[in-house]
Amino acid sequence: MKTNWQDETLELTIEKVAHGGVFVARHESRVVFVSGAIPGEKVLARVFEDKGGSFARAEVIQVIEPSSDRVQHFWKKSEAAGGAEFGHIALRRQRKLKQEVLEEGLQRFAGIELEVPVEAIDDNETGLGYRTRVQLHVNEFGDAGPFMERSHDVVRVRNLPLAVPEIEELGLHLKNWQNVSKIHIAASNTGGLQWLVDKKVKGDQQLIESAFGRTYRLSPGAFWQVHKNAANTLANVVTDMAKTVGFTQSADNLDLYGGVGLFAGSLATIFGLDSKLTLVEASKIATADAKKNLADLKGFRALATGTGAYLKGLERLAPDSTVVIDPPRSGAGREVVTELVRLMPEHLIYVACDPIALARDLKDLLAANYRIAKIKAFDLFPHTHHFETVVSLVR
């Protein structure tokens, strides 16, 4: 059996989707992770990475037997830009594939058997025009655009199909930029436009976002949800989960990795401006924004510190506390989960952008006698493998 297929072309039958936006095939008892495929298809794929281990990586160069869910990608072949690894798949199938990844991850890493549909958050049948945040890279010639898939080569594109119209109409991707490396563009839902040319702010000096009945002022570069409907969707589900299990205003309620205050502000909107809420955020800039955004809340405070360090400094939490946790893609991790288990809040709401990191954290939480009261998943990133999951856990 040959153990290295670097640069070879293989005929493969695609079995299933894998985490990370690739698909699984097998050849001579080895796994091949294939990009640009759909389960059930027979394809010719070129191996672009093979280090001689148990698997290789390949990309589709020809589809022999296509899936009925294969559609024309919105990127032209000549553009081949990255950031849309599911763009060749019908939206309904994209969401089913994300559901499969979530359910398999929950079962494999946490022993959880659940059916969790990945829901659309708007009625746009194309899945385009949703991104309110876009990053352009600039090459040595001053061309601005996305990176080519699996490459740091800049692709010159005429359109930005995933971006909201305001960003595409700005036309920054059509201009030449000398001595620049990156351009970050953001459009707010109140009509603001801001772009950072490297770190120099252009357009509006401050963006104002509106969500769940409140406005949020963002310093340049501050995090906000990418999908135009994401902030309201997530705020709705978090407050609904808090309402379902019961939210105690006077308890030691926490908003961990709280950013500029979206969830704390939403909880206060529903349960009262005097609700006791502590926001913890490592970014000093985001924490300062949160203090200004939520200055009218009587029981609110915001702390600029790491989540793990903050939790270690607590002796106890009131048993009826609600803790919202929205960690980065790597998940909360063992340190934070261990501290949450020690403090034993009655209710956890975990907002996750990575299903495998979520499943690993859930395994430890379930072992500590938490149980899942509700779980929801949302397609906040159409045409990519990313999605968001929100879990309500109670003791």
Order of alpha helices (4+ residues) and beta strands (2+ residues): beta-beta-beta-beta-beta-beta-alpha-beta-beta-beta-alpha-beta-beta-beta-beta-beta-alpha-beta-alpha-beta-alpha-beta-alpha-beta-alpha-beta-alpha-beta-beta
